[in-house]
Amino acid sequence: MIRITGCLTALIIISGIGLNAAVCKWNAPTGKWDDAANWENGQIPGKNDAVLFEGEGVIKVFIEKPVSVQSLKVAESSVVHIEQKSDVTVSGDFILLNGTWFAEKNTLTCGGDFITEKKTFERGSSSVILTGNGRLKGIFFNKIMMAGAGRTTTLLSSIYPFAVELGGGTLNGEKTGITFYNDTPELKGFDSSTVNIGYVSLRPTKDCFIELPSIKISGELFLDSYGAKSVFSAKKLLQADKGISLRGDNGGISILEINGGTVNSAFIKAGVMDKNNAAQLRLFSGTLALTGGIYIYNDKSSLVRAEDFPLPVIKYNKGSISVE
C-alpha cells in the first residue's frame, strides 16, 4: 500500500537557502512522470518543487520527457523503480535510499548532494554531472563530471566509474578512491584540479596499452592488471604523492613504461610480497624523481632501463635489473 500524506507548500532549506517549494508525492502504482493524474492534487513537479517518494509498495515510474526539479528523494521505506528515458536536472539534492534508478543512456544533472545507497543507481551508459558543491556517495557510474571550477566535491565512498572528468575544482575524500576496471579508462582534469583522495586505481582485465594522461593526486596510484598484460605508458606528468604500485594478479602482469614523461612520487613498488604478483618498470626516457626509491618485491618482477637512463635508488630487490 502506498502512503500519501499530501502535496503541501513547505519551506525547504537546502544549502542554507530558503525556498518556497511544493512537496510533490507520487499517487499511483505505476505510470508516466508527466501524467498529472499520477501526482497528488494533479500537480506535476516543476523546477522549484521537491519530489518525495515514500511509503510501502512497489512503485514504477517512467520519465519520458525532460524533468527539472529542486530536489528528489526516495525514502528508505519506498521501493520505487524509476526508468529514466530523458534527461533529468535536480538543482539541489538527489537522494536514493531504496529502490532502483535506471539511468540508461541519459544525463542526470545534480547541483547538491548525490547520495545513493547500495546499488540503487543503475548507471547504464549515462552521464552524471555535479554542478555545485556537494557530497557524492555511490558505487558504479558510467561517466561522471564533478569538481567544477571553484566547486568542491567530497567523496563519501569509493566509486567505480568508466570515465571521470574534473573541472578544475577540488575533489576531497582522503579515505576514499576511484577504481577503473575497464581497459579504456578516461581520466580528464586530474592535472588541473586539486585531488585530495586516498587513491586512484586502474585495474584492467584484458590485454591493453594505456597511455596515461597527466595526473596529479595527493594519494597513491595503483596500476594493476588482473589475468592480463597491461602496459601503462607515462609520456606526460605523473604525480602521486604517496606512491605508485604495480601488481599483476591471477597470472597477469602490470608494466609501467616511462617514455618521455615526468614521474614524481614517494616510491614505485613492483609486485607485492605475494610471489605470484608480477610487475615490471621500464625506464626509457624522461624524468624520474622518487623520495623513497624503488622496491622490486619478487622474482616475477623486474626493472628494465635504457643504457642512458640513470639507475634510480633501489631500496629493495628480489627480482631482476637489466639494461636494454
Phi and psi in degrees as a GROMACS rama.xvg file:
@    title "Ramachandran Plot"
@    xaxis  label "Phi"
@    yaxis  label "Psi"
@TYPE xy
-91.4453  127.188  ILE-2
-97.2483  122.867  ARG-3
-117.164  129.833  ILE-4
-111.989  5.80313  THR-5
120.103  164.046  GLY-6
-111.968  102.512  CYS-7
-112.094  157.089  LEU-8
-89.6637  124.155  THR-9
-134.71  160.842  ALA-10
-92.8459  110.579  LEU-11
-99.1989  123.287  ILE-12
-101.465  111.969  ILE-13
-132.801  125.165  ILE-14
54.1939  34.7489  SER-15
79.1727  7.03262  GLY-16
-112.397  130.005  ILE-17
-89.8227  128.153  GLY-18
-131.279  136.712  LEU-19
-77.8021  111.187  ASN-20
-135.251  145.683  ALA-21
-82.3392  134.613  ALA-22
-90.5679  107.426  VAL-23
-102.556  131.284  CYS-24
-122.673  144.085  LYS-25
-69.4747  144.479  TRP-26
-136.183  39.8741  ASN-27
-155.896  154.919  ALA-28
-73.7197  -28.7493  PRO-29
-159.737  156.306  THR-30
152.854  -176.128  GLY-31
-89.1567  141.787  LYS-32
-58.1212  -41.2501  TRP-33
-85.7447  13.8934  ASP-34
-98.1472  112.956  ASP-35
-59.0558  -27.3276  ALA-36
-66.2738  -17.28  ALA-37
-88.0845  -0.893738  ASN-38
-116.281  147.495  TRP-39
-54.8297  132.942  GLU-40
61.1112  19.4503  ASN-41
64.2607  29.68  GLY-42
-110.158  111.789  GLN-43
-76.1432  129.702  ILE-44
-58.5539  137.304  PRO-45
-110.02  -174.434  GLY-46
-66.3541  -19.1953  LYS-47
-102.29  12.2728  ASN-48
-105.233  151.127  ASP-49
-101.057  128.018  ALA-50
-102.492  131.503  VAL-51
-134.474  124.924  LEU-52
-106.921  123.603  PHE-53
-149.74  167.791  GLU-54
96.1486  165.836  GLY-55
-82.6608  164.178  GLU-56
105.648  148.261  GLY-57
-83.5822  125.997  VAL-58
-115.94  134.504  ILE-59
-119.293  126.987  LYS-60
-128.811  135.426  VAL-61
-116.868  119.095  PHE-62
-98.5208  106.376  ILE-63
-111.283  -7.51744  GLU-64
-130.349  156.466  LYS-65
-54.197  139.643  PRO-66
-121.681  138.178  VAL-67
-137.341  118.278  SER-68
-136.923  168.741  VAL-69
-79.0685  -43.9362  GLN-70
-152.554  161.483  SER-71
-144.877  130.79  LEU-72
-140.434  132.219  LYS-73
-106.147  115.388  VAL-74
-69.802  160.113  ALA-75
-61.522  -26.0989  GLU-76
-80.8721  -9.01332  SER-77
-105.044  128.153  SER-78
-101.599  84.6796  VAL-79
-108.847  135.665  VAL-80
-114.054  114.089  HIS-81
-112.868  123.294  ILE-82
-101.639  110.56  GLU-83
-89.6464  107.291  GLN-84
-110.017  8.93084  LYS-85
-151.123  170.241  SER-86
-71.3594  145.912  ASP-87
-127.199  133.967  VAL-88
-121.723  125.077  THR-89
-119.861  112.871  VAL-90
-73.8532  -22.2369  SER-91
-111.76  -126.553  GLY-92
-89.8039  143.248  ASP-93
-118.989  113.267  PHE-94
-132.049  120.574  ILE-95
-117.43  110.222  LEU-96
-101.449  -10.3014  LEU-97
-161.769  173.4  ASN-98
76.5316  -159.653  GLY-99
-143.075  133.213  THR-100
-110.222  114.362  TRP-101
-95.1  103.064  PHE-102
-78.4177  -24.8883  ALA-103
54.6313  -126.12  GLU-104
-108.328  22.6598  LYS-105
-103.215  177.499  ASN-106
-105.251  134.707  THR-107
-122.392  115.274  LEU-108
-106.494  131.555  THR-109
-132.146  133.623  CYS-110
-100.131  -5.52635  GLY-111
-128.656  -134.327  GLY-112
-75.077  140.244  ASP-113
-117.844  98.8107  PHE-114
-120.441  121.734  ILE-115
-129.447  145.469  THR-116
-105.632  137.424  GLU-117
51.3562  -127.898  LYS-118
-109.539  42.9869  LYS-119
-73.1468  -18.2434  THR-120
-109.562  115.85  PHE-121
-97.2852  112.894  GLU-122
-69.8471  -33.9219  ARG-123
53.8445  -135.505  GLY-124
-113.166  36.6051  SER-125
-80.5588  170.296  SER-126
-122.1  128.235  SER-127
-107.115  125.689  VAL-128
-118.89  119.505  ILE-129
-102.515  111.486  LEU-130
-96.6307  -15.3303  THR-131
-120.134  -164.405  GLY-132
-82.4679  131.864  ASN-133
-174.623  173.818  GLY-134
-102.216  147.783  ARG-135
-124.469  125.602  LEU-136
-135.697  125.131  LYS-137
-176.15  -170.393  GLY-138
-125.175  -74.0818  ILE-139
-104.399  134.46  PHE-140
-136.58  151.001  PHE-141
-81.8909  -79.5124  ASN-142
-120.648  132.978  LYS-143
-130.989  131.35  ILE-144
-114.321  127.757  MET-145
-157.502  179.974  MET-146
51.5746  56.3412  ALA-147
-67.7521  169.454  GLY-148
-54.527  126.331  ALA-149
74.788  7.22502  GLY-150
-116.788  156.346  ARG-151
-125.383  128.816  THR-152
-111.704  130.306  THR-153
-112.533  119.015  THR-154
-77.9581  122.175  LEU-155
-93.1894  -12.914  LEU-156
-148.15  157.771  SER-157
-70.646  146.689  SER-158
-124.161  159.37  ILE-159
-129.523  85.1274  TYR-160
-101.24  173.358  PRO-161
-95.2436  -30.0798  PHE-162
-148.541  139.504  ALA-163
-132.68  132.83  VAL-164
-126.266  121.314  GLU-165
-100.85  142.977  LEU-166
-105.596  22.262  GLY-167
98.5896  2.88387  GLY-168
-96.1082  -141.687  GLY-169
-124.06  132.983  THR-170
-114.713  115.699  LEU-171
-110.273  159.027  ASN-172
142.135  72.9385  GLY-173
-62.3704  -26.272  GLU-174
-102.697  12.2071  LYS-175
-123.178  175.359  THR-176
-162.963  -175.451  GLY-177
-128.613  126.592  ILE-178
-119.148  129.389  THR-179
-109.079  118.663  PHE-180
-94.7964  -11.7937  TYR-181
-82.9836  158.564  ASN-182
-89.0429  3.75011  ASP-183
-131.857  59.8755  THR-184
-68.5092  146.77  PRO-185
-114.858  119.962  GLU-186
-126.067  113.552  LEU-187
-124.859  141.31  LYS-188
81.1575  10.1738  GLY-189
-77.3131  -11.3024  PHE-190
-98.2626  -19.7785  ASP-191
-105.558  2.40199  SER-192
-119.09  162.425  SER-193
-92.9267  116.287  THR-194
-115.982  97.7126  VAL-195
-105.285  64.8017  ASN-196
-121.176  165.574  ILE-197
-67.4526  -36.5823  GLY-198
-164.447  159.666  TYR-199
-125.616  129.685  VAL-200
-126.776  127.739  SER-201
-108.905  125.067  LEU-202
-141.376  68.6359  ARG-203
-67.9133  157.212  PRO-204
-118.652  11.5857  THR-205
-131.5  152.748  LYS-206
-55.6505  130.736  ASP-207
-160.627  161.791  CYS-208
-121.273  118.94  PHE-209
-118.295  115.558  ILE-210
-85.1423  113.804  GLU-211
-71.6045  136.553  LEU-212
-76.3991  177.153  PRO-213
-66.0695  128.706  SER-214
-133.789  130.93  ILE-215
-132.457  115.35  LYS-216
-136.183  151.677  ILE-217
-82.2044  -16.4165  SER-218
-95.7012  -146.223  GLY-219
-108.52  147.839  GLU-220
-109.475  123.06  LEU-221
-107.547  122.646  PHE-222
-114.405  95.7224  LEU-223
-113.942  168.132  ASP-224
-147.348  135.941  SER-225
-116.858  107.622  TYR-226
65.746  26.2971  GLY-227
-152.684  168.509  ALA-228
-101.099  114.307  LYS-229
-118.146  124.017  SER-230
-108.738  122.308  VAL-231
-109.534  120.959  PHE-232
-106.419  124.195  SER-233
-104.346  102.215  ALA-234
-112.304  -1.1166  LYS-235
-129.083  -159.271  LYS-236
-76.2718  131.342  LEU-237
-131.887  106.911  LEU-238
-127.432  117.613  GLN-239
-132.024  102.369  ALA-240
-58.3385  -32.1877  ASP-241
-101.475  10.905  LYS-242
118.547  163.019  GLY-243
-125.847  128.032  ILE-244
-121.678  136.251  SER-245
-116.653  134.867  LEU-246
-155.432  129.264  ARG-247
-104.333  126.799  GLY-248
-118.987  157.191  ASP-249
54.5629  43.6994  ASN-250
85.506  1.358  GLY-251
-88.905  171.232  GLY-252
-137.555  137.376  ILE-253
-108.213  128.036  SER-254
-124.904  127.307  ILE-255
-110.454  119.042  LEU-256
-104.57  123.287  GLU-257
-98.1052  107.886  ILE-258
-133.502  71.0845  ASN-259
101.959  -5.91133  GLY-260
-91.4072  172.592  GLY-261
-113.639  119.837  THR-262
-114.692  118.937  VAL-263
-118.684  125.481  ASN-264
-165.101  170.16  SER-265
-72.3327  -39.5259  ALA-266
-163.31  169.112  PHE-267
-127.156  125.712  ILE-268
-112.233  122.521  LYS-269
-105.254  117.245  ALA-270
76.9151  178.105  GLY-271
-133.169  -173.991  VAL-272
-61.7114  -24.6754  MET-273
-67.9566  122.528  ASP-274
-66.0483  -14.3409  LYS-275
-88.8695  -5.19155  ASN-276
-87.9059  123.061  ASN-277
-110.306  139.182  ALA-278
-155.2  157.551  ALA-279
-145.312  138.495  GLN-280
-110.711  121.799  LEU-281
-112.888  122.098  ARG-282
-111.929  103.752  LEU-283
-104.443  -53.7432  PHE-284
-158.017  160.162  SER-285
115.394  -159.51  GLY-286
-125.682  132.668  THR-287
-123.579  116.747  LEU-288
-124.221  107.71  ALA-289
-122.816  130.986  LEU-290
-81.5935  -20.7977  THR-291
-119.319  -0.595966  GLY-292
84.3017  -166.328  GLY-293
-117.079  142.066  ILE-294
-123.391  124.775  TYR-295
-115.753  108.876  ILE-296
-89.3001  -19.5494  TYR-297
-153.542  173.523  ASN-298
-76.9131  -1.06085  ASP-299
-96.1047  3.24933  LYS-300
-118.684  154.638  SER-301
-157.33  167.83  SER-302
-125.765  129.441  LEU-303
-124.138  131.822  VAL-304
-135.146  153.411  ARG-305
-70.2143  154.308  ALA-306
-59.7304  -34.2113  GLU-307
-92.0493  4.65383  ASP-308
-90.9343  121.45  PHE-309
-58.1555  138.346  PRO-310
-71.0159  119.262  LEU-311
-73.6881  172.923  PRO-312
-69.1271  125.241  VAL-313
-102.369  112.878  ILE-314
-85.785  -27.8347  LYS-315
-156.647  133.106  TYR-316
-144.21  112.805  ASN-317
-117.38  10.2077  LYS-318
-118.127  -132.129  GLY-319
-135.363  154.419  SER-320
-131.155  128.789  ILE-321
-143.272  165.49  SER-322
-116.845  137.652  VAL-323
